[in-house]
Amino acid sequence: MQDNIVLRMQGIYKSFPGVQALRNVDFTLRKGEIHALMGENGAGKSTLIKVLTGVYIMDAGEIHIQSGSSGPAGSSGPAGSSGPAGSSGPGRDGLAEVLVPVVNHSPQEAQANGISTVYQEISLCPNLTVAENLFIGREPRKFGLIDWKTINKKADMLLKRLKIPSVSTQQLDDCSIAVQQMIAIARAVDMKCKALILDEPTSSLDDDEVTKLFQLMRQLKEQNVGIIFVTHFLEQVYEVCDRITVLRNGELAGEYEVKDLPRVQLVAKMMGKEFDDLAEIKTSAKSSPDFESETPFIEAAGLGCTGNIKPFDLRVYKGEVVGFTGLLGSGRSELARALYSADKPDSGTLKVRGTEVRFSSPLDAMKKGMAYLPEDRKRDGIIAELSVRENIIIALQAKRGVWKPISRKESENFADKYIALLQIKTAGRETPVKSLSGGNQQKVIIGRWLLTNPEYLILDEPTRGIDIGTKTEIQKLVLKLAHDGVGVAFISSEIEEMLRTCTRMAVLRDRQKVGELSGGDLKQEIIMRTIAGGEKQNV
């Protein structure tokens, strides 16, 4: 119903050089609802939020927000100008409320128009008190001086009203992350926000903290605040949200009431798959051998890292490809990082070749025969200013140590070997790696790890952002490595790619391993149902 609409975005387009980030996207937020914004990596969620909050200016489209009849919500356009606007009934001040057009040119302008955002990384001042953070920039004054007594009194009243477990004089840095999130929300609410955007607010919270945050969100819902909840956690969406908008590849995949969209269908919408036309893809990998009589190369028992991945059990044998599958944010990368000690586990045990180990750093894992190609090759992979040769040899040099330097001749031979083996397209071994295409940069990183002669290789999104030909080459390489006795962990957002390469899959959801599939269960429909989980009655 139009009466309840607090925010409407219509026909939103936004492009960047070579990329159409948003194409004809609609989004509607209603009073007193918690509305989930869902989508995989690259779906357009962040771009849509940044258009709404004035970080980006849209190329085309309209944004309308609820305002009193006395004038527009902001300075961007007069009430009643082009675009649909409907009466929304009496407002808080007794004035009629209408939808008026706005174009936010900055987050400050969006805030003035009643749109507030609370990010995962809290943008408050940890060295100030709770009250100072709540009223910074808008402190009540008396005789030209800041009225601290009034600030603390107002802060305590606001905290009490919203049931936030803190006091005005407490330093923010002494509060838990969850309470800091709540204080950021309280500040937005006190500034009379109409639309509150919560961008991954639960990513760093434990279960009890999430429960407290949800209690606050429900309170705000009762006060008719519209909440946009950006998250990757399926269970949380079905626990607290009323409506879901799904984006895929920069386009609107659909808007649904939560009660009308089973989890498995949500997964299908996000991934672009429909069960009516799912085709079973035959994997070119051999069926998973029986390893029961062998000692696993990797055996994790109750291994976990608080805030990153819940305790999990996993066995990986040499000569097999084990996939880690799930939606973005499900814990795939976090599980891999825990195995490699890129994030240091704080629970459980890890055995390598049957012997318990405790890695103090990734270098320890490397010395035990492990290798890890990270998801973000530009941030964690390539060293842009170094040459192809230097990027290829750097892991082996670290493994050998500073007292056993690789000679120039040896490094040239290594570089030439992997340039030829992986068909890296480069003008020469001394070419700066930053000048190579993304696919060839990826090959350089793979060459780096192959040079260390690993027994267990973790590949996190090794084919993302590269052409189909290079993807095929990497998939064939993975199968060859397994055939030669290397254990491989393979992470990809593309189920078809996983099915072509993996003989077994660990399924993750909400940063927890929730299943393991092999043999005849390695089918798209079964994988997606396992990812969705939690609703047997609807399947």
C-alpha positions, 0 to 999 in steps of 0.5 A, spaced: 500 500 500 502 506 498 500 509 505 505 505 508 511 507 503 517 511 506 522 510 501 521 508 493 527 507 488 525 506 481 528 505 474 535 506 478 541 505 473 549 506 475 555 504 471 562 505 471 567 504 466 566 497 462 561 495 468 553 496 468 553 496 476 545 497 476 540 496 471 533 498 472 532 497 479 526 498 483 526 498 491 520 500 496 521 500 503 515 501 508 514 504 514 515 499 520 518 493 516 525 490 516 526 489 509 532 484 507 537 486 501 540 480 498 544 478 493 551 474 491 558 478 490 557 483 484 549 483 485 549 490 486 547 491 493 553 496 495 552 500 489 544 501 490 546 503 497 551 508 495 546 511 490 541 512 496 546 515 501 549 520 496 556 516 495 554 515 488 550 519 483 545 515 479 545 515 472 538 515 471 532 513 475 528 516 481 528 516 489 522 518 493 522 519 500 516 520 505 516 528 508 511 532 511 507 537 506 510 543 509 516 541 504 520 536 501 525 532 505 531 535 502 533 541 498 533 536 491 527 538 488 520 541 490 514 537 493 509 535 487 515 535 482 515 529 476 514 522 478 509 519 482 507 521 489 502 519 494 499 521 500 501 517 506 496 520 511 498 524 517 505 525 520 508 525 527 507 533 527 500 532 524 502 534 517 500 530 511 506 526 509 507 525 501 513 522 497 517 527 494 523 526 490 530 527 492 537 526 489 542 525 495 549 528 493 552 526 499 551 522 506 550 528 509 544 530 505 541 523 505 542 524 513 538 530 512 533 527 508 532 522 513 536 516 511 541 513 516 546 508 515 550 504 520 556 500 517 559 493 519 565 498 521 562 502 526 564 510 524 564 512 531 569 515 536 572 510 541 575 515 545 569 519 546 563 517 551 557 514 549 553 521 550 559 524 546 558 519 540 550 520 540 550 528 540 557 529 536 556 535 532 549 537 535 550 538 542 545 542 546 549 549 549 547 554 554 550 561 554 554 558 548 558 552 552 556 545 551 551 543 556 554 536 558 549 535 564 543 535 558 547 531 554 548 526 559 541 526 561 538 526 554 543 520 552 541 516 558 533 517 557 535 515 549 539 508 552 533 507 557 528 508 551 531 503 547 534 498 552 541 499 550 545 496 556 550 502 557 550 509 560 552 516 558 558 517 561 561 510 559 567 510 554 565 507 547 571 503 547 569 499 553 563 497 550 562 491 546 561 491 538 554 489 539 553 495 544 557 500 539 552 498 533 546 499 538 549 506 540 550 508 532 543 506 531 540 510 537 544 516 534 540 515 527 534 514 531 535 520 535 536 524 528 529 522 526 531 517 521 525 514 516 529 509 513 535 506 517 540 502 513 544 496 517 549 494 512 552 487 515 551 489 522 551 482 525 558 479 521 562 480 528 557 479 533 556 472 537 549 469 537 547 472 544 549 479 541 545 478 535 539 476 539 540 483 543 541 487 536 534 484 533 530 486 539 532 493 538 530 492 531 524 490 533 523 496 537 524 500 532 519 497 527 514 498 532 516 505 532 514 505 524 522 506 522 523 502 516 529 498 516 534 496 510 537 489 512 543 488 508 546 481 510 548 474 507 545 470 513 539 466 511 537 464 518 537 471 520 533 473 514 527 468 516 528 470 523 527 478 523 525 480 516 518 481 513 520 482 506 526 480 501 529 484 495 533 480 491 538 483 486 542 479 481 548 481 476 545 488 477 538 487 476 532 486 480 531 478 481 524 480 485 521 482 491 517 477 496 514 477 503 518 472 507 513 468 508 512 467 501 519 465 499 522 458 502 529 458 503 531 454 497 527 458 492 531 464 495 538 461 494 535 459 487 533 467 486 540 469 488 544 464 484 540 464 478 537 457 478 530 455 477 529 448 479 524 446 473 530 447 468 536 444 473 540 440 469 545 435 472 552 436 470 556 430 469 563 431 473 569 430 469 573 428 475 573 421 477 568 419 483 571 419 490 575 413 492 575 410 498 580 413 503 578 410 509 584 405 510 589 411 509 591 417 514 588 424 512 593 429 510 588 434 513 584 432 519 580 438 523 576 436 529 572 442 532 576 447 529 574 454 529 575 461 530 571 466 534 567 471 530 569 467 523 567 460 523 564 456 528 567 449 530 567 444 524 570 437 523 573 436 516 578 430 513 582 431 506 586 426 503 591 427 498 589 426 491 582 428 492 578 435 490 574 437 496 569 443 495 567 448 500 560 451 497 555 456 500 553 463 499 557 469 499 559 470 507 557 463 508 564 461 511 567 458 505 573 463 505 573 463 513 574 455 513 580 455 509 583 461 512 582 457 519 586 451 516 592 455 513 592 459 520 591 465 516 586 466 521 588 463 528 583 458 530 582 458 538 578 452 538 579 444 536 585 441 533 588 440 527 592 434 524 597 434 518 599 426 516 596 424 523 600 428 527 597 434 531 600 441 529 599 448 532 601 453 527 603 460 529 603 463 522 601 461 515 609 460 514 608 454 519 603 451 514 607 452 508 613 448 511 608 442 512 606 442 505 600 447 505 599 452 500 593 457 499 591 462 494 587 467 497 580 470 494 582 477 493 588 476 488 590 484 488 590 485 496 592 478 498 596 475 492 600 479 487 605 484 489 604 489 484 610 492 483 614 486 483 616 482 476 613 476 474 619 472 476 619 475 483 612 474 484 613 466 482 619 465 487 617 469 493 613 463 497 619 458 495 624 463 498 620 464 504 619 457 505 627 456 505 628 462 509 633 468 508 639 464 509 638 460 503 637 465 497 634 463 491 640 465 485 638 469 480 639 463 475 635 459 479 629 464 479 629 465 472 629 457 470 623 457 475 619 463 472 620 460 465 618 453 467 611 456 470 610 461 465 611 455 459 607 450 464 601 455 465 601 459 459 602 465 462 601 471 457 607 476 459 612 480 455 617 476 459 619 474 466 621 481 468 615 484 466 611 488 472 605 483 474 601 489 475 601 490 467 598 483 466 591 481 465 587 478 471 587 471 469 594 471 467 596 474 474 592 469 477 596 464 473 602 467 476 600 466 483 598 459 482 605 458 479 608 461 485 604 455 490 606 450 485 613 451 485 613 450 493 611 443 491 605 443 496 601 436 498 595 440 500 593 446 495 587 451 497 584 455 491 579 460 493 575 463 487 581 461 483 577 463 476 573 469 478 573 475 473 577 471 468 575 469 461 572 462 460 578 459 456 583 460 462 577 458 467 577 451 463 585 451 463 585 452 471 579 447 472 584 442 468 590 443 472 586 442 478 584 435 476 591 434 474 594 436 481 589 431 484 591 425 479 598 426 481 596 426 488 595 433 491 590 434 496 586 440 493 580 445 496 576 448 491 572 454 493 567 457 487 561 461 487 559 457 481 556 450 482 557 448 475 564 449 476 564 445 483 561 439 480 566 439 474 572 439 479 570 436 486 569 429 488 566 431 495 563 438 498 563 441 504 557 445 505 557 452 509 551 456 511 551 462 516 559 461 518 558 454 520 559 447 516 552 444 515 553 438 511 558 434 506 556 431 499 559 426 495 557 421 490 550 421 487 548 427 492 553 432 488 547 435 484 545 442 483 538 441 486 541 437 492 547 442 493 542 448 493 537 445 498 543 443 503 545 450 502 538 453 504 536 448 509 531 449 515 525 448 512 523 440 510 516 442 510 517 446 504 521 442 500 
